[in-house]
Amino acid sequence: MGGIQRAIRGPATALGTLVAGAALAAPDAAMQERLAPCIGCHGNGTSETEGVPSLGGQLPDYVVTQLFQFREKQREAPPMNDVAAGFSDDDLRAYADAVATLPPPSRSGTPADPALADRAQALVAKHQCTSCHGSDLAGRDAIPRIRAQREEYLAKALAGYKSNARPGYDPAMNEVAQGLSEADIKDLAAYVSRL
């Protein structure tokens, strides 16, 4: 797994230009209006919709990368491909900046039981999750926040990486997921969603 330890390569030049233009800024009234449909499905930071990820706390570099992939159909995720299809580069940056202002997701409910937490923490260490996602799994640069993400969404994403049904702009997650069993995926999703 030497690929895991290497630095994540920067995205394509076009995407790099988009990411460079993303800056954390409060959305203006027009952008808040444009974000209304996003919030309808994704929630105001925390998604209440099964299978739909929480967007709160995601950094603009990650969001612009995902929107770019939806627009270019490098990542298939209805209805996001249709939503992003008409976005200009400036739209991608503006949406990324606005999404980045949403509050990080919060999880209420019971924490993971100690046995599950121990298993999941061992998996986080073994697969070096914190080397990319940060020590608190809150993401960095173009790497997503996974902390307090919806459990079923995390499990689906990990399964998609394992089967190669979900390509990333870098193969690191596909490589990591190859070493995960179904039980590992379940434990990681349950644990990380409760952080």
Steps between C-alpha positions, in 0.01 A plus 500: 500500500779741418241706312333583828811654645578720203367850481174527316564632153331822398197475272505581131604850391143614436395379841811649658402839364152466648636395838748788506212743453297363791511712813301475821241775494149554635234452233317809381120506476503379139719204589286418802205485264697277263597273791136448599459189279829361638380549856169336407679166453830541685369698798646816648831332575357170625305277262184342633447310173615138478772452241561873461824627653532786743684792339575706810865540586620401153783716371456693174779307325318172558159636400625658177674172413178302547289752307755493218484119491119509493501759221750305292322169578819361647283407797143378449262595779148593390369768532835674553614449140194685374533771764865570415466457123433868434749640752775724375840493669396811692182322615705207627718733704203698631311190610813356663553824693136506612492134603817556704308744722252233614554384859671162545260211544411402850400160614282443796445157636709240666874478438643180357526220754855444632560175306391658170705813575810287568458307173439817300790689658728209410375520139550878491860447615566204270372678190647837601169686463628795701797554268260632235176588679675669794550397861136576581370371162368849422674507160756730347549666162318286239459206739154471655382532852371155596453568873127487591399416142188286456576137585329343198664752268847418635432125462376547143801716409748248643324213322506703178873561534558130572307388189649785293145615423591836653809644340688778670719760334783315671507120545597511870153416637449222247834352613419533872155346463638182342624398844162549670257219571126558512523492881785756492289734286207466739719570804674800343172656384336450840798643688581800279134603474484524880804723546 
